[in-house]
Every structure is written in structure tokens, then in C-alpha cells.
Amino acid sequence: MAVTKISGMSRMVLGFEVGMDEFGRPVVRSQTLQNVRPDADDQDVYDVAQALASLQAYPLSHVVRVDQAQLTE
């Protein structure tokens, strides 16, 4: 039987470099934003992340997009 994918909501995780630890490694704190449309283009999600990061006090380290989906028969 064929498996069907039902797209769920997505979220994006923004990582901010907030300083250095005692060993000189960067300390990163994450901010998760829920309810990203699963059909949103990756470039659009990245652009929004960049715009939000410009409002923060710390530099943006990384952007992660997490897509959820349900697999059914």
C-alpha cells in the first residue's frame, strides 16, 4: 500500500551567539518560532529570520527550519 504524506506545521529555530565560554567556544541560545506555513519558500523563511535577527542584540549564528509531516497508508 502506498504511503501518503500529510504536511503539518513548520517551525524555525534561530540561534544567537551570546558570548564565549571559559574555553573560548561560542555560547549559542536558540529562539523557536512556531506556526511557519509548510508551503512557505525556504528563501522567504530565511529572509524573515534575517529581519527578526536584525532586531536582536546578539548576532545570528544559524537558522534551522523544521518541517513536520504525518505518514499514513
PDB file of N, H, CA, C and O in Angstrom:
ATOM      1  N   MET A   1       0.841  -1.174   0.000  1.00  0.00           N
ATOM      2  CA  MET A   1       0.000   0.000   0.000  1.00  0.00           C
ATOM      3  C   MET A   1       0.891   1.244   0.000  1.00  0.00           C
ATOM      4  O   MET A   1       1.935   1.269   0.652  1.00  0.00           O
ATOM      5  N   ALA A   2       0.476   2.256  -0.724  1.00  0.00           N
ATOM      6  H   ALA A   2      -0.372   2.236  -1.253  1.00  0.00           H
ATOM      7  CA  ALA A   2       1.261   3.488  -0.846  1.00  0.00           C
ATOM      8  C   ALA A   2       1.144   4.340   0.414  1.00  0.00           C
ATOM      9  O   ALA A   2       0.093   4.403   1.053  1.00  0.00           O
ATOM     10  N   VAL A   3       2.222   4.973   0.740  1.00  0.00           N
ATOM     11  H   VAL A   3       3.075   4.922   0.221  1.00  0.00           H
ATOM     12  CA  VAL A   3       2.252   5.862   1.899  1.00  0.00           C
ATOM     13  C   VAL A   3       1.953   7.282   1.435  1.00  0.00           C
ATOM     14  O   VAL A   3       2.477   7.744   0.422  1.00  0.00           O
ATOM     15  N   THR A   4       1.106   7.961   2.190  1.00  0.00           N
ATOM     16  H   THR A   4       0.680   7.587   3.013  1.00  0.00           H
ATOM     17  CA  THR A   4       0.738   9.337   1.890  1.00  0.00           C
ATOM     18  C   THR A   4       1.325  10.257   2.952  1.00  0.00           C
ATOM     19  O   THR A   4       1.291   9.956   4.145  1.00  0.00           O
ATOM     20  N   LYS A   5       1.857  11.366   2.503  1.00  0.00           N
ATOM     21  H   LYS A   5       1.885  11.611   1.533  1.00  0.00           H
ATOM     22  CA  LYS A   5       2.432  12.356   3.418  1.00  0.00           C
ATOM     23  C   LYS A   5       1.447  13.504   3.591  1.00  0.00           C
ATOM     24  O   LYS A   5       1.016  14.121   2.618  1.00  0.00           O
ATOM     25  N   ILE A   6       1.098  13.781   4.847  1.00  0.00           N
ATOM     26  H   ILE A   6       1.449  13.279   5.638  1.00  0.00           H
ATOM     27  CA  ILE A   6       0.224  14.905   5.171  1.00  0.00           C
ATOM     28  C   ILE A   6       1.086  15.949   5.876  1.00  0.00           C
ATOM     29  O   ILE A   6       1.549  15.737   6.997  1.00  0.00           O
ATOM     30  N   SER A   7       1.293  17.074   5.205  1.00  0.00           N
ATOM     31  H   SER A   7       0.918  17.246   4.294  1.00  0.00           H
ATOM     32  CA  SER A   7       2.152  18.117   5.771  1.00  0.00           C
ATOM     33  C   SER A   7       1.510  18.738   6.996  1.00  0.00           C
ATOM     34  O   SER A   7       0.310  19.008   7.021  1.00  0.00           O
ATOM     35  N   GLY A   8       2.325  18.956   8.002  1.00  0.00           N
ATOM     36  H   GLY A   8       3.300  18.736   7.982  1.00  0.00           H
ATOM     37  CA  GLY A   8       1.886  19.646   9.209  1.00  0.00           C
ATOM     38  C   GLY A   8       2.521  21.022   9.260  1.00  0.00           C
ATOM     39  O   GLY A   8       3.024  21.521   8.253  1.00  0.00           O
ATOM     40  N   MET A   9       2.496  21.619  10.406  1.00  0.00           N
ATOM     41  H   MET A   9       2.088  21.214  11.223  1.00  0.00           H
ATOM     42  CA  MET A   9       3.096  22.936  10.553  1.00  0.00           C
ATOM     43  C   MET A   9       4.623  22.824  10.621  1.00  0.00           C
ATOM     44  O   MET A   9       5.183  21.770  10.924  1.00  0.00           O
ATOM     45  N   SER A  10       5.250  23.922  10.336  1.00  0.00           N
ATOM     46  H   SER A  10       4.795  24.778  10.090  1.00  0.00           H
ATOM     47  CA  SER A  10       6.701  24.016  10.404  1.00  0.00           C
ATOM     48  C   SER A  10       7.078  24.997  11.501  1.00  0.00           C
ATOM     49  O   SER A  10       6.241  25.745  12.006  1.00  0.00           O
ATOM     50  N   ARG A  11       8.342  24.979  11.856  1.00  0.00           N
ATOM     51  H   ARG A  11       9.022  24.371  11.446  1.00  0.00           H
ATOM     52  CA  ARG A  11       8.858  25.976  12.784  1.00  0.00           C
ATOM     53  C   ARG A  11      10.278  26.324  12.357  1.00  0.00           C
ATOM     54  O   ARG A  11      10.939  25.562  11.651  1.00  0.00           O
ATOM     55  N   MET A  12      10.726  27.484  12.798  1.00  0.00           N
ATOM     56  H   MET A  12      10.189  28.103  13.371  1.00  0.00           H
ATOM     57  CA  MET A  12      12.114  27.847  12.532  1.00  0.00           C
ATOM     58  C   MET A  12      12.799  28.143  13.853  1.00  0.00           C
ATOM     59  O   MET A  12      12.210  28.686  14.788  1.00  0.00           O
ATOM     60  N   VAL A  13      14.053  27.767  13.888  1.00  0.00           N
ATOM     61  H   VAL A  13      14.531  27.326  13.128  1.00  0.00           H
ATOM     62  CA  VAL A  13      14.865  27.948  15.084  1.00  0.00           C
ATOM     63  C   VAL A  13      16.006  28.893  14.722  1.00  0.00           C
ATOM     64  O   VAL A  13      16.790  28.628  13.811  1.00  0.00           O
ATOM     65  N   LEU A  14      16.079  29.987  15.448  1.00  0.00           N
ATOM     66  H   LEU A  14      15.442  30.203  16.188  1.00  0.00           H
ATOM     67  CA  LEU A  14      17.149  30.953  15.244  1.00  0.00           C
ATOM     68  C   LEU A  14      18.160  30.787  16.368  1.00  0.00           C
ATOM     69  O   LEU A  14      17.793  30.797  17.543  1.00  0.00           O
ATOM     70  N   GLY A  15      19.413  30.637  16.016  1.00  0.00           N
ATOM     71  H   GLY A  15      19.710  30.629  15.061  1.00  0.00           H
ATOM     72  CA  GLY A  15      20.481  30.514  17.003  1.00  0.00           C
ATOM     73  C   GLY A  15      21.250  31.818  17.092  1.00  0.00           C
ATOM     74  O   GLY A  15      21.688  32.359  16.077  1.00  0.00           O
ATOM     75  N   PHE A  16      21.415  32.322  18.305  1.00  0.00           N
ATOM     76  H   PHE A  16      21.059  31.883  19.130  1.00  0.00           H
ATOM     77  CA  PHE A  16      22.134  33.571  18.527  1.00  0.00           C
ATOM     78  C   PHE A  16      23.387  33.308  19.354  1.00  0.00           C
ATOM     79  O   PHE A  16      23.343  32.613  20.369  1.00  0.00           O
ATOM     80  N   GLU A  17      24.496  33.872  18.908  1.00  0.00           N
ATOM     81  H   GLU A  17      24.531  34.436  18.083  1.00  0.00           H
ATOM     82  CA  GLU A  17      25.755  33.733  19.635  1.00  0.00           C
ATOM     83  C   GLU A  17      25.788  34.801  20.727  1.00  0.00           C
ATOM     84  O   GLU A  17      25.925  35.991  20.444  1.00  0.00           O
ATOM     85  N   VAL A  18      25.659  34.354  21.981  1.00  0.00           N
ATOM     86  H   VAL A  18      25.548  33.387  22.210  1.00  0.00           H
ATOM     87  CA  VAL A  18      25.521  35.290  23.103  1.00  0.00           C
ATOM     88  C   VAL A  18      26.822  35.527  23.860  1.00  0.00           C
ATOM     89  O   VAL A  18      26.848  36.315  24.806  1.00  0.00           O
ATOM     90  N   GLY A  19      27.885  34.869  23.468  1.00  0.00           N
ATOM     91  H   GLY A  19      27.864  34.230  22.700  1.00  0.00           H
ATOM     92  CA  GLY A  19      29.164  35.067  24.144  1.00  0.00           C
ATOM     93  C   GLY A  19      30.074  33.871  23.968  1.00  0.00           C
ATOM     94  O   GLY A  19      29.882  33.042  23.079  1.00  0.00           O
ATOM     95  N   MET A  20      31.072  33.801  24.841  1.00  0.00           N
ATOM     96  H   MET A  20      31.227  34.474  25.563  1.00  0.00           H
ATOM     97  CA  MET A  20      32.044  32.707  24.801  1.00  0.00           C
ATOM     98  C   MET A  20      32.098  32.051  26.172  1.00  0.00           C
ATOM     99  O   MET A  20      31.918  32.706  27.199  1.00  0.00           O
ATOM    100  N   ASP A  21      32.351  30.734  26.171  1.00  0.00           N
ATOM    101  H   ASP A  21      32.497  30.202  25.337  1.00  0.00           H
ATOM    102  CA  ASP A  21      32.505  30.047  27.456  1.00  0.00           C
ATOM    103  C   ASP A  21      33.960  30.155  27.924  1.00  0.00           C
ATOM    104  O   ASP A  21      34.776  30.822  27.286  1.00  0.00           O
ATOM    105  N   GLU A  22      34.272  29.502  29.030  1.00  0.00           N
ATOM    106  H   GLU A  22      33.610  28.961  29.547  1.00  0.00           H
ATOM    107  CA  GLU A  22      35.615  29.614  29.604  1.00  0.00           C
ATOM    108  C   GLU A  22      36.702  28.980  28.739  1.00  0.00           C
ATOM    109  O   GLU A  22      37.889  29.216  28.966  1.00  0.00           O
ATOM    110  N   PHE A  23      36.303  28.172  27.744  1.00  0.00           N
ATOM    111  H   PHE A  23      35.339  27.981  27.560  1.00  0.00           H
ATOM    112  CA  PHE A  23      37.262  27.531  26.849  1.00  0.00           C
ATOM    113  C   PHE A  23      37.370  28.248  25.503  1.00  0.00           C
ATOM    114  O   PHE A  23      38.070  27.783  24.603  1.00  0.00           O
ATOM    115  N   GLY A  24      36.683  29.369  25.368  1.00  0.00           N
ATOM    116  H   GLY A  24      36.114  29.747  26.099  1.00  0.00           H
ATOM    117  CA  GLY A  24      36.737  30.140  24.136  1.00  0.00           C
ATOM    118  C   GLY A  24      35.783  29.671  23.056  1.00  0.00           C
ATOM    119  O   GLY A  24      35.872  30.114  21.910  1.00  0.00           O
ATOM    120  N   ARG A  25      34.872  28.778  23.409  1.00  0.00           N
ATOM    121  H   ARG A  25      34.799  28.418  24.340  1.00  0.00           H
ATOM    122  CA  ARG A  25      33.884  28.298  22.439  1.00  0.00           C
ATOM    123  C   ARG A  25      32.646  29.192  22.482  1.00  0.00           C
ATOM    124  O   ARG A  25      32.278  29.691  23.546  1.00  0.00           O
ATOM    125  N   PRO A  26      32.005  29.395  21.332  1.00  0.00           N
ATOM    126  CA  PRO A  26      30.813  30.251  21.325  1.00  0.00           C
ATOM    127  C   PRO A  26      29.654  29.613  22.095  1.00  0.00           C
ATOM    128  O   PRO A  26      29.447  28.401  22.039  1.00  0.00           O
ATOM    129  N   VAL A  27      28.907  30.446  22.808  1.00  0.00           N
ATOM    130  H   VAL A  27      29.075  31.431  22.853  1.00  0.00           H
ATOM    131  CA  VAL A  27      27.691  30.023  23.500  1.00  0.00           C
ATOM    132  C   VAL A  27      26.519  30.472  22.639  1.00  0.00           C
ATOM    133  O   VAL A  27      26.378  31.657  22.336  1.00  0.00           O
ATOM    134  N   VAL A  28      25.678  29.517  22.246  1.00  0.00           N
ATOM    135  H   VAL A  28      25.793  28.555  22.491  1.00  0.00           H
ATOM    136  CA  VAL A  28      24.556  29.807  21.355  1.00  0.00           C
ATOM    137  C   VAL A  28      23.254  29.549  22.098  1.00  0.00           C
ATOM    138  O   VAL A  28      23.085  28.506  22.729  1.00  0.00           O
ATOM    139  N   ARG A  29      22.340  30.500  22.019  1.00  0.00           N
ATOM    140  H   ARG A  29      22.477  31.348  21.507  1.00  0.00           H
ATOM    141  CA  ARG A  29      20.994  30.356  22.576  1.00  0.00           C
ATOM    142  C   ARG A  29      20.017  30.345  21.409  1.00  0.00           C
ATOM    143  O   ARG A  29      20.188  31.072  20.431  1.00  0.00           O
ATOM    144  N   SER A  30      18.997  29.512  21.527  1.00  0.00           N
ATOM    145  H   SER A  30      18.858  28.922  22.322  1.00  0.00           H
ATOM    146  CA  SER A  30      18.035  29.342  20.441  1.00  0.00           C
ATOM    147  C   SER A  30      16.695  29.977  20.774  1.00  0.00           C
ATOM    148  O   SER A  30      16.261  29.997  21.926  1.00  0.00           O
ATOM    149  N   GLN A  31      16.056  30.493  19.741  1.00  0.00           N
ATOM    150  H   GLN A  31      16.408  30.477  18.805  1.00  0.00           H
ATOM    151  CA  GLN A  31      14.700  31.020  19.830  1.00  0.00           C
ATOM    152  C   GLN A  31      13.876  30.286  18.773  1.00  0.00           C
ATOM    153  O   GLN A  31      14.217  30.321  17.591  1.00  0.00           O
ATOM    154  N   THR A  32      12.794  29.623  19.189  1.00  0.00           N
ATOM    155  H   THR A  32      12.517  29.596  20.149  1.00  0.00           H
ATOM    156  CA  THR A  32      11.956  28.863  18.268  1.00  0.00           C
ATOM    157  C   THR A  32      10.687  29.642  17.957  1.00  0.00           C
ATOM    158  O   THR A  32      10.016  30.142  18.860  1.00  0.00           O
ATOM    159  N   LEU A  33      10.370  29.738  16.681  1.00  0.00           N
ATOM    160  H   LEU A  33      10.915  29.332  15.948  1.00  0.00           H
ATOM    161  CA  LEU A  33       9.151  30.401  16.225  1.00  0.00           C
ATOM    162  C   LEU A  33       8.249  29.347  15.592  1.00  0.00           C
ATOM    163  O   LEU A  33       8.626  28.695  14.618  1.00  0.00           O
ATOM    164  N   GLN A  34       7.071  29.189  16.149  1.00  0.00           N
ATOM    165  H   GLN A  34       6.765  29.718  16.941  1.00  0.00           H
ATOM    166  CA  GLN A  34       6.121  28.161  15.722  1.00  0.00           C
ATOM    167  C   GLN A  34       5.242  28.656  14.571  1.00  0.00           C
ATOM    168  O   GLN A  34       5.270  29.830  14.202  1.00  0.00           O
ATOM    169  N   ASN A  35       4.472  27.738  14.025  1.00  0.00           N
ATOM    170  H   ASN A  35       4.450  26.784  14.325  1.00  0.00           H
ATOM    171  CA  ASN A  35       3.419  28.013  13.039  1.00  0.00           C
ATOM    172  C   ASN A  35       3.915  28.668  11.760  1.00  0.00           C
ATOM    173  O   ASN A  35       3.260  29.556  11.214  1.00  0.00           O
ATOM    174  N   VAL A  36       5.065  28.232  11.288  1.00  0.00           N
ATOM    175  H   VAL A  36       5.597  27.511  11.731  1.00  0.00           H
ATOM    176  CA  VAL A  36       5.540  28.647   9.973  1.00  0.00           C
ATOM    177  C   VAL A  36       4.774  27.828   8.944  1.00  0.00           C
ATOM    178  O   VAL A  36       4.650  26.611   9.087  1.00  0.00           O
ATOM    179  N   ARG A  37       4.267  28.473   7.927  1.00  0.00           N
ATOM    180  H   ARG A  37       4.368  29.461   7.811  1.00  0.00           H
ATOM    181  CA  ARG A  37       3.497  27.751   6.909  1.00  0.00           C
ATOM    182  C   ARG A  37       4.380  26.726   6.206  1.00  0.00           C
ATOM    183  O   ARG A  37       5.477  27.061   5.757  1.00  0.00           O
ATOM    184  N   PRO A  38       3.919  25.488   6.104  1.00  0.00           N
ATOM    185  CA  PRO A  38       4.749  24.457   5.472  1.00  0.00           C
ATOM    186  C   PRO A  38       4.999  24.713   3.988  1.00  0.00           C
ATOM    187  O   PRO A  38       5.968  24.201   3.428  1.00  0.00           O
ATOM    188  N   ASP A  39       4.134  25.501   3.346  1.00  0.00           N
ATOM    189  H   ASP A  39       3.346  25.917   3.801  1.00  0.00           H
ATOM    190  CA  ASP A  39       4.321  25.784   1.921  1.00  0.00           C
ATOM    191  C   ASP A  39       5.138  27.056   1.676  1.00  0.00           C
ATOM    192  O   ASP A  39       5.306  27.470   0.529  1.00  0.00           O
ATOM    193  N   ALA A  40       5.642  27.672   2.738  1.00  0.00           N
ATOM    194  H   ALA A  40       5.506  27.335   3.669  1.00  0.00           H
ATOM    195  CA  ALA A  40       6.473  28.868   2.585  1.00  0.00           C
ATOM    196  C   ALA A  40       7.813  28.484   1.958  1.00  0.00           C
ATOM    197  O   ALA A  40       8.398  27.452   2.288  1.00  0.00           O
ATOM    198  N   ASP A  41       8.279  29.325   1.059  1.00  0.00           N
ATOM    199  H   ASP A  41       7.804  30.163   0.790  1.00  0.00           H
ATOM    200  CA  ASP A  41       9.576  29.082   0.416  1.00  0.00           C
ATOM    201  C   ASP A  41      10.701  29.206   1.439  1.00  0.00           C
ATOM    202  O   ASP A  41      10.619  30.000   2.377  1.00  0.00           O
ATOM    203  N   ASP A  42      11.745  28.414   1.246  1.00  0.00           N
ATOM    204  H   ASP A  42      11.812  27.770   0.485  1.00  0.00           H
ATOM    205  CA  ASP A  42      12.895  28.467   2.149  1.00  0.00           C
ATOM    206  C   ASP A  42      13.521  29.859   2.172  1.00  0.00           C
ATOM    207  O   ASP A  42      13.928  30.344   3.228  1.00  0.00           O
ATOM    208  N   GLN A  43      13.597  30.498   1.010  1.00  0.00           N
ATOM    209  H   GLN A  43      13.266  30.104   0.152  1.00  0.00           H
ATOM    210  CA  GLN A  43      14.183  31.843   0.944  1.00  0.00           C
ATOM    211  C   GLN A  43      13.360  32.832   1.758  1.00  0.00           C
ATOM    212  O   GLN A  43      13.917  33.697   2.435  1.00  0.00           O
ATOM    213  N   ASP A  44      12.031  32.708   1.695  1.00  0.00           N
ATOM    214  H   ASP A  44      11.579  32.006   1.145  1.00  0.00           H
ATOM    215  CA  ASP A  44      11.166  33.598   2.470  1.00  0.00           C
ATOM    216  C   ASP A  44      11.346  33.379   3.968  1.00  0.00           C
ATOM    217  O   ASP A  44      11.392  34.339   4.738  1.00  0.00           O
ATOM    218  N   VAL A  45      11.447  32.126   4.380  1.00  0.00           N
ATOM    219  H   VAL A  45      11.409  31.346   3.756  1.00  0.00           H
ATOM    220  CA  VAL A  45      11.673  31.820   5.797  1.00  0.00           C
ATOM    221  C   VAL A  45      13.010  32.405   6.243  1.00  0.00           C
ATOM    222  O   VAL A  45      13.109  32.982   7.326  1.00  0.00           O
ATOM    223  N   TYR A  46      14.020  32.258   5.422  1.00  0.00           N
ATOM    224  H   TYR A  46      13.939  31.789   4.543  1.00  0.00           H
ATOM    225  CA  TYR A  46      15.344  32.793   5.758  1.00  0.00           C
ATOM    226  C   TYR A  46      15.321  34.318   5.838  1.00  0.00           C
ATOM    227  O   TYR A  46      15.928  34.906   6.733  1.00  0.00           O
ATOM    228  N   ASP A  47      14.620  34.952   4.904  1.00  0.00           N
ATOM    229  H   ASP A  47      14.127  34.474   4.177  1.00  0.00           H
ATOM    230  CA  ASP A  47      14.528  36.413   4.911  1.00  0.00           C
ATOM    231  C   ASP A  47      13.834  36.920   6.172  1.00  0.00           C
ATOM    232  O   ASP A  47      14.253  37.922   6.753  1.00  0.00           O
ATOM    233  N   VAL A  48      12.778  36.233   6.595  1.00  0.00           N
ATOM    234  H   VAL A  48      12.438  35.420   6.123  1.00  0.00           H
ATOM    235  CA  VAL A  48      12.090  36.607   7.834  1.00  0.00           C
ATOM    236  C   VAL A  48      13.025  36.424   9.026  1.00  0.00           C
ATOM    237  O   VAL A  48      13.062  37.264   9.925  1.00  0.00           O
ATOM    238  N   ALA A  49      13.773  35.336   9.033  1.00  0.00           N
ATOM    239  H   ALA A  49      13.744  34.654   8.303  1.00  0.00           H
ATOM    240  CA  ALA A  49      14.727  35.098  10.116  1.00  0.00           C
ATOM    241  C   ALA A  49      15.767  36.216  10.176  1.00  0.00           C
ATOM    242  O   ALA A  49      16.116  36.682  11.261  1.00  0.00           O
ATOM    243  N   GLN A  50      16.257  36.640   9.031  1.00  0.00           N
ATOM    244  H   GLN A  50      15.974  36.261   8.150  1.00  0.00           H
ATOM    245  CA  GLN A  50      17.233  37.729   8.988  1.00  0.00           C
ATOM    246  C   GLN A  50      16.624  39.034   9.501  1.00  0.00           C
ATOM    247  O   GLN A  50      17.273  39.783  10.232  1.00  0.00           O
ATOM    248  N   ALA A  51      15.383  39.301   9.118  1.00  0.00           N
ATOM    249  H   ALA A  51      14.856  38.693   8.524  1.00  0.00           H
ATOM    250  CA  ALA A  51      14.711  40.520   9.573  1.00  0.00           C
ATOM    251  C   ALA A  51      14.515  40.499  11.087  1.00  0.00           C
ATOM    252  O   ALA A  51      14.736  41.509  11.756  1.00  0.00           O
ATOM    253  N   LEU A  52      14.102  39.356  11.629  1.00  0.00           N
ATOM    254  H   LEU A  52      13.923  38.535  11.086  1.00  0.00           H
ATOM    255  CA  LEU A  52      13.922  39.239  13.076  1.00  0.00           C
ATOM    256  C   LEU A  52      15.257  39.341  13.808  1.00  0.00           C
ATOM    257  O   LEU A  52      15.339  39.927  14.887  1.00  0.00           O
ATOM    258  N   ALA A  53      16.288  38.773  13.221  1.00  0.00           N
ATOM    259  H   ALA A  53      16.221  38.296  12.344  1.00  0.00           H
ATOM    260  CA  ALA A  53      17.611  38.809  13.844  1.00  0.00           C
ATOM    261  C   ALA A  53      18.144  40.236  13.919  1.00  0.00           C
ATOM    262  O   ALA A  53      18.890  40.572  14.839  1.00  0.00           O
ATOM    263  N   SER A  54      17.769  41.071  12.965  1.00  0.00           N
ATOM    264  H   SER A  54      17.163  40.798  12.218  1.00  0.00           H
ATOM    265  CA  SER A  54      18.248  42.455  12.984  1.00  0.00           C
ATOM    266  C   SER A  54      17.684  43.232  14.171  1.00  0.00           C
ATOM    267  O   SER A  54      18.207  44.290  14.522  1.00  0.00           O
ATOM    268  N   LEU A  55      16.620  42.717  14.791  1.00  0.00           N
ATOM    269  H   LEU A  55      16.195  41.858  14.505  1.00  0.00           H
ATOM    270  CA  LEU A  55      16.013  43.368  15.950  1.00  0.00           C
ATOM    271  C   LEU A  55      16.610  42.890  17.271  1.00  0.00           C
ATOM    272  O   LEU A  55      16.269  43.412  18.333  1.00  0.00           O
ATOM    273  N   GLN A  56      17.491  41.909  17.208  1.00  0.00           N
ATOM    274  H   GLN A  56      17.768  41.486  16.345  1.00  0.00           H
ATOM    275  CA  GLN A  56      18.063  41.306  18.412  1.00  0.00           C
ATOM    276  C   GLN A  56      19.401  41.955  18.768  1.00  0.00           C
ATOM    277  O   GLN A  56      20.051  42.578  17.928  1.00  0.00           O
ATOM    278  N   ALA A  57      19.789  41.796  20.012  1.00  0.00           N
ATOM    279  H   ALA A  57      19.261  41.290  20.694  1.00  0.00           H
ATOM    280  CA  ALA A  57      21.052  42.365  20.484  1.00  0.00           C
ATOM    281  C   ALA A  57      22.255  41.508  20.095  1.00  0.00           C
ATOM    282  O   ALA A  57      23.376  42.013  20.026  1.00  0.00           O
ATOM    283  N   TYR A  58      22.034  40.216  19.839  1.00  0.00           N
ATOM    284  H   TYR A  58      21.123  39.806  19.894  1.00  0.00           H
ATOM    285  CA  TYR A  58      23.133  39.292  19.559  1.00  0.00           C
ATOM    286  C   TYR A  58      23.151  38.903  18.084  1.00  0.00           C
ATOM    287  O   TYR A  58      22.109  38.915  17.429  1.00  0.00           O
ATOM    288  N   PRO A  59      24.326  38.557  17.556  1.00  0.00           N
ATOM    289  CA  PRO A  59      24.412  38.168  16.142  1.00  0.00           C
ATOM    290  C   PRO A  59      23.791  36.790  15.894  1.00  0.00           C
ATOM    291  O   PRO A  59      23.854  35.899  16.741  1.00  0.00           O
ATOM    292  N   LEU A  60      23.199  36.644  14.728  1.00  0.00           N
ATOM    293  H   LEU A  60      23.147  37.368  14.040  1.00  0.00           H
ATOM    294  CA  LEU A  60      22.580  35.385  14.320  1.00  0.00           C
ATOM    295  C   LEU A  60      23.660  34.375  13.962  1.00  0.00           C
ATOM    296  O   LEU A  60      24.555  34.664  13.168  1.00  0.00           O
ATOM    297  N   SER A  61      23.570  33.197  14.550  1.00  0.00           N
ATOM    298  H   SER A  61      22.842  32.962  15.195  1.00  0.00           H
ATOM    299  CA  SER A  61      24.538  32.137  14.300  1.00  0.00           C
ATOM    300  C   SER A  61      24.049  31.186  13.214  1.00  0.00           C
ATOM    301  O   SER A  61      24.810  30.804  12.325  1.00  0.00           O
ATOM    302  N   HIS A  62      22.767  30.804  13.293  1.00  0.00           N
ATOM    303  H   HIS A  62      22.150  31.114  14.015  1.00  0.00           H
ATOM    304  CA  HIS A  62      22.224  29.862  12.319  1.00  0.00           C
ATOM    305  C   HIS A  62      20.697  29.933  12.292  1.00  0.00           C
ATOM    306  O   HIS A  62      20.057  30.427  13.221  1.00  0.00           O
ATOM    307  N   VAL A  63      20.142  29.425  11.199  1.00  0.00           N
ATOM    308  H   VAL A  63      20.662  29.024  10.444  1.00  0.00           H
ATOM    309  CA  VAL A  63      18.690  29.318  11.031  1.00  0.00           C
ATOM    310  C   VAL A  63      18.390  27.875  10.660  1.00  0.00           C
ATOM    311  O   VAL A  63      18.991  27.329   9.734  1.00  0.00           O
ATOM    312  N   VAL A  64      17.457  27.255  11.384  1.00  0.00           N
ATOM    313  H   VAL A  64      16.969  27.699  12.135  1.00  0.00           H
ATOM    314  CA  VAL A  64      17.047  25.879  11.107  1.00  0.00           C
ATOM    315  C   VAL A  64      15.549  25.876  10.858  1.00  0.00           C
ATOM    316  O   VAL A  64      14.786  26.484  11.609  1.00  0.00           O
ATOM    317  N   ARG A  65      15.137  25.198   9.815  1.00  0.00           N
ATOM    318  H   ARG A  65      15.758  24.704   9.206  1.00  0.00           H
ATOM    319  CA  ARG A  65      13.709  25.012   9.544  1.00  0.00           C
ATOM    320  C   ARG A  65      13.364  23.556   9.837  1.00  0.00           C
ATOM    321  O   ARG A  65      14.037  22.640   9.366  1.00  0.00           O
ATOM    322  N   VAL A  66      12.303  23.357  10.625  1.00  0.00           N
ATOM    323  H   VAL A  66      11.757  24.102  11.008  1.00  0.00           H
ATOM    324  CA  VAL A  66      11.864  22.015  10.997  1.00  0.00           C
ATOM    325  C   VAL A  66      10.455  21.824  10.441  1.00  0.00           C
ATOM    326  O   VAL A  66       9.516  22.504  10.856  1.00  0.00           O
ATOM    327  N   ASP A  67      10.319  20.890   9.497  1.00  0.00           N
ATOM    328  H   ASP A  67      11.081  20.338   9.160  1.00  0.00           H
ATOM    329  CA  ASP A  67       9.017  20.579   8.903  1.00  0.00           C
ATOM    330  C   ASP A  67       8.487  19.293   9.513  1.00  0.00           C
ATOM    331  O   ASP A  67       9.219  18.312   9.643  1.00  0.00           O
ATOM    332  N   GLN A  68       7.211  19.301   9.886  1.00  0.00           N
ATOM    333  H   GLN A  68       6.617  20.098   9.780  1.00  0.00           H
ATOM    334  CA  GLN A  68       6.579  18.109  10.428  1.00  0.00           C
ATOM    335  C   GLN A  68       5.574  17.581   9.416  1.00  0.00           C
ATOM    336  O   GLN A  68       4.912  18.349   8.717  1.00  0.00           O
ATOM    337  N   ALA A  69       5.470  16.260   9.349  1.00  0.00           N
ATOM    338  H   ALA A  69       6.007  15.636   9.916  1.00  0.00           H
ATOM    339  CA  ALA A  69       4.512  15.625   8.453  1.00  0.00           C
ATOM    340  C   ALA A  69       4.069  14.307   9.065  1.00  0.00           C
ATOM    341  O   ALA A  69       4.804  13.668   9.818  1.00  0.00           O
ATOM    342  N   GLN A  70       2.858  13.921   8.724  1.00  0.00           N
ATOM    343  H   GLN A  70       2.261  14.440   8.112  1.00  0.00           H
ATOM    344  CA  GLN A  70       2.318  12.639   9.173  1.00  0.00           C
ATOM    345  C   GLN A  70       2.303  11.696   7.977  1.00  0.00           C
ATOM    346  O   GLN A  70       1.870  12.070   6.888  1.00  0.00           O
ATOM    347  N   LEU A  71       2.777  10.474   8.185  1.00  0.00           N
ATOM    348  H   LEU A  71       3.128  10.169   9.071  1.00  0.00           H
ATOM    349  CA  LEU A  71       2.774   9.464   7.128  1.00  0.00           C
ATOM    350  C   LEU A  71       1.665   8.466   7.420  1.00  0.00           C
ATOM    351  O   LEU A  71       1.594   7.913   8.518  1.00  0.00           O
ATOM    352  N   THR A  72       0.795   8.235   6.435  1.00  0.00           N
ATOM    353  H   THR A  72       0.852   8.684   5.543  1.00  0.00           H
ATOM    354  CA  THR A  72      -0.319   7.300   6.595  1.00  0.00           C
ATOM    355  C   THR A  72      -0.406   6.396   5.379  1.00  0.00           C
ATOM    356  O   THR A  72       0.139   6.693   4.316  1.00  0.00           O
ATOM    357  N   GLU A  73      -1.099   5.294   5.561  1.00  0.00           N
ATOM    358  H   GLU A  73      -1.542   5.052   6.425  1.00  0.00           H
ATOM    359  CA  GLU A  73      -1.328   4.375   4.434  1.00  0.00           C
ATOM    360  C   GLU A  73      -2.646   4.685   3.772  1.00  0.00           C
ATOM    361  O   GLU A  73      -3.022   4.024   2.804  1.00  0.00           O
TER     362      GLU A  73
END
